[in-house]
Amino acid sequence: MVTTIHYCAKCTSDQLRRNGSKQGQPKYQCKACGYQGLFVPAAVRKTAQYAQVDALLLERNSQRSIARVTGVARMTIAKRIKKSGSAATATTPLAPQKGAKKAVGGTGIG
């Protein structure tokens, strides 16, 4: 059996007790300072948020709407777009190449 030891975010004490639950997540209360909260590892929470951000970017939602929905800062979303590069190239329209001739009316001969 694997046990994980939680520490208080406020006073770093290990004297915690379970104190109910919120949305299926157990809440803990520190016996030393009285602080109570959810102890969800930040890495797990951020990974889930960033996966949702990436999915919304693929759906071509605006950065501001993604920030509103997910709670992730708009500048963080912009940095993720820059880092990935693939999302930015997938959303930009293709521009005509220089030197390419366009046929305007007529038969195109001559």
Secondary structure, 3 states (H helix, E strand, C coil): CCCCCCCCCCCCCCCEEEEEEECCEEEEEECCCCCEEECCCHHHHHHHHHHHHHHHHHCCCCHHHHHHHHCCCHHHHHHHHHHHCHHHHHHCCCCCCCCCCCCCCCCCCC
